[in-house]
Amino acid sequence: MRAVLAEIAAERPDYILVAGDLVGDCPDPVAVLRLLQTLRVQVVRGNRDRDILRYHRGELPGWDRYKQMASMRWTAQQLGPAELDWLGGLPEQLSLIRRQDGGCDLVPERPLLESRADGTFVVPEVSPGWAGPDVRVVHGSPFHVYELLFGDHAKADDWHRVERALAAIPEQILVCGHTHEPWYEQVQGKLIVNPGSVGVHFNTSQAAEYALLLSDDHAADGRLEVQLRQVAYDIGMLLERYRDSGLLETGGIWGRSIIESILRGSNLSQDFIHFALDRVRAAGLAGQPYIPDWLWDEAAAAWLTVQDMA
């Protein structure tokens, strides 16, 4: 993160937007949250952040019983009351107006939409002709913190979700995350941007990712240029932190898959989950909220061989 912040500081941006998943799957969650608190940034919670808060409220007791959740349980247990209070005070959506001087203001009269218990959001009706604020920041989509938005025109379902999301909001710019895949697109006269991931990136460059939105005249209605950026950093140091922090040992196959995802530039962690769920279905156990430990271990052993990770 510090390598990314150093490059961003050199650009002297008017504001910085952080689209959630601040903690989870990486070895220094407390340091990350404390660093964010010292910066002039606008931050929303992601699904990982939301789930960790739910765990601490006792809403996810399965985390304490299943190996599948060992990595997230480890992360949750690192956070103290101060970190949890700050995380709990973050909104799950932001709506901002870009000012003429290049700064930004939150829009208090259009609160960022608090989610329902199932993670969905209430999307307000938009008055005809009202232009609305410029930027909405979400983690998943305007409808759901867990919803994935992909910029793939070839897949009708993926592209329909993008069009539906942009049609539902009054803002002209939508910033989202969740997929760890950087992309942007002009759609229906609006702009959608996914900056990718700083911590768990899936590119063969092994580089942290962010996006830069440039407006030459800093006008509120100025045209924007999007630059998807990558920043090289010390991968060896990251691997040492995984080992030294205890996350690699505690996380088991999930921690191994996250590291391999970063090293290989593909989402092996999700590939492993699908691999394990195929075994769950084959065992006639589909529909359970968590994967039984014996099946998790069985899938892990097979996956290590399949991926040459043994």
N, C-alpha and C positions, 0 to 999 in steps of 0.2 A: 504493500500500500504506500509506503513512504516514497518508493521510486516513482509511482504514479503522481503522488502529490507534488513531488519536486518538479516534474514536467508540467503539471497543471499550473503551479505557481509561476513558472516562467511565462505562461500565456496570459497571466493576469486576468482571469475571467471575472465577469461581473457577479456571477453566482455559480455555486456548485450544487448539483442535484444528485442524491443518492437513492437508488430505487429499491432498497430493501435487501433482505438476507444478509444482515450485518454480521451474524455469527452462525456457526454450524459448519462442520467438515474441515475446519482449519484450526491450527494449534494455539492461537493467541486471542481468544474472544474478548477477554477483559481489556487487553491493550487496545484492541480495535475500537471498542466502545468508548474508552477514555480518550483516545485520539480524536474520534469524531466529535466528542463534546467540546474540544478545544478549537474546532474549526468553524468557519463561517459557511455552513452548509445547510441545505434543506433536505431532510431525511424522512423516508417513510419506512414502515415495517414491512418485512417480507413474510412468506409463509413459515420459514424456519424460525424467525423471531417470534411470530405469533404462536407457534407450537411450543416453544420453550416457555413462554408465559403461561400457556395452558397447562403444561406439565407442572409448573410451580404452583398453580392453583388446584392441583389434584385432579385435573380433568383427563389425564392420560396415564392411568395407572399401569397400562401395559408396558410403558417404557422401562419400568423397574423389573419386568419379568422376562423380557425377550432379548436375545442377543442381537436381533435385527436393529434394535434401537440403542445399542451400546454407544455409538459415536455421538448421537444427539444427547443421550443421558450424560455423557462425559462433559459435553459443552454446557448443558444446563447447570451442572453441578459446579462449574467454575465461576458462575456469576453470583455475586453477592447482592444484598438488598439495594445498594446504590445503583448497580448496573441494571437490575430488574426494574427499579422505579423509573429510570430514564428510558429504558426500552418500552415500558408500559405506557409512558407518556407520549410516545410518538404516534402520529396519525397513520392510517393505512392508505390514505390518498392525500395529495396536495393539489391545490389549484392556485396558480400564480399569475400575476400580470407583470409583463416586462415594462419597465418605465422608460421614458425618453432618455434618461441619463445612463441607461444600460443596466440599472439595478432591477430588483424585483420586489413585489409586495405580495403577501398572502391575501387571499380574498375571504375575509371573515364572514361575509354574508352568504357565501356559498361554502359551507364547511366541507371539509374533506369528509367523505362519506364513511361513517362508522359501519363496520361490517356486522352482519347478523352472526348468530352463533355458528352457522354452517360455513362461514367465510364468504358469503355473497354480500353484495352491496345494494343499497337502494339507489337507483339512478333517478334523479329528479327530472320533472318535466321542464322542458326548455321553452321559454316564451318565444313565439315567432319574431324574427328580426333582431333578437338580442345577440350581439356578437360574443359576449362573454369574455372571460379571461383567456390568456394566451396559452398557458401550459398546464397540463394535468400530469402529475407523476403518480404512477401506480407500481405495484410489483408484478402482479399477474396481468389483470385486465381491469377495466372500469367496473366489471360485473363480479369478479371473483378473484381473491388473492391467489388462488391455486390455478387459475385458467392460464393456459399457454397460448401465446400469440406468436405465430411463425409467419415470416414474410415469404411464403411459398405460393406463388400464383398457380403452380401446377396441381396443388392439392386443394380441391374445392372447399373442404371443411375448414382447413387452416385459413384460407383467404376469406371465407365468409365470416369467421370470427373477427378478423381484422376490420373488415368493412362495418360489421355490426358495432364494434367497439368505438370506432371513430364517429359513426352516425349518432351514437348515444350521448356524446359529450359536447358541451358548448365550446370547449377550447379548440384552438387551431393546431396545437401541438400535443401529442401524447408521448410521454416517456415511460417505458416499461422495462421489465427485466425478466427474471424467472427462468428463461430458457438457457441462459449462458451462451447465447449465440448473437453476435453483433450484426445488426442490419438496420436499414431505414428505407422508407418508401413515402412517396407523395401519393395520397389517395383521397379522392373526393374533395380536393382543394385543401386537405390537411396533411400534416406531417406526423409520422410515427417513427420513433427512434428506440432501438434497443442497443445500449452501449456495450453489451457483452458482460464479462465478469472480471473483476480485479483478482479475486482469490482462487476460484476454481474455474479456470478457463480451458476451453477445449480447442486450442489451436496448435498446429505443429511448430509454431515459433516458440512455444513455451513462454509466452509473454502475457503480462497483465493487459487488460483491455479497458478502454473508456471511449467516450465520444465527445467531440467538441462541436458546439453549435455556434456558428459565426454569423454576425450581422454587421455589415460594413458601416452602416450609418447609425446603429443602435436605436433605430426607430421602433416603436412598439409594433408597427405593421411591416417592418422591414423584412426583406427576403432573407432566408437563412440558408447557409451552406453547412452541410454535415460532414465532419471528418471522423472516421472510425480510426482510433489510434491504438497502437500496441507499445508497451514499454517493457524492455528486457530487465530482468532482475536475477538475483543469485538463487537459482533453483536448488543448488546444493545446500544453501543455508535453510531453505524451506524444508527440505527433507530432514535435516538435522533437528529442526524444531518439532517436526512430527514425532521423531523418535524421542527426543529429550522431554517433551511435554507429557508423554504417556498416551497421547491420542492414538498413535499407530498401533500400539499393543492393545489398548482397550477397544478400539474400533474394529479390530479383526479384519475380516474380508472387506468390509465397507471402507475402512481406512486405506487398505491396500488398493482398492479399486479407485478411490479418489486420487491417490498419488499417481497411479498408472494413467488415469484420465489426463492429468496435467502433463505427464511426461510424453504421452503418445498423441495427445491432441484429439481425443475422441471420448465420448461420454460412456466409459466402461462401467461406471457405477450404476447407471440406469440399465445398461445392457445386462449387468449381473442380476438386478432385481427382476427383469423379465425372465431371465434364465431360471432363477429360483421359483418364480411364480408358475412357470411351466411345470416344474416338479410338484408344486402344490396341487395344481389341477390334475396331474397324472395320478397323484395319491388320493384323489377324490376329496380334497380338503378346501376347495375353492370357496371364497366368501368369508373367510376368517379375517379379522382385522390385522393380525400379525402372523408371520411365518413361524411355525413351531421350531424350536431350537434344533431338534434332530434333523429336520429337513434343511434348515439353514446351514448346518455344519456339512451335511451331505452335498448340498449345492456348492458350498464354498470349496470343498475339496475337489469337486469336478471342475469348477470354474478355474482354479489355479492351474490345472493341467491344460484345459482348453486354451487359456490365454498365455501359457508358458510363463506363469508367474511363480511357480513353485521354487 
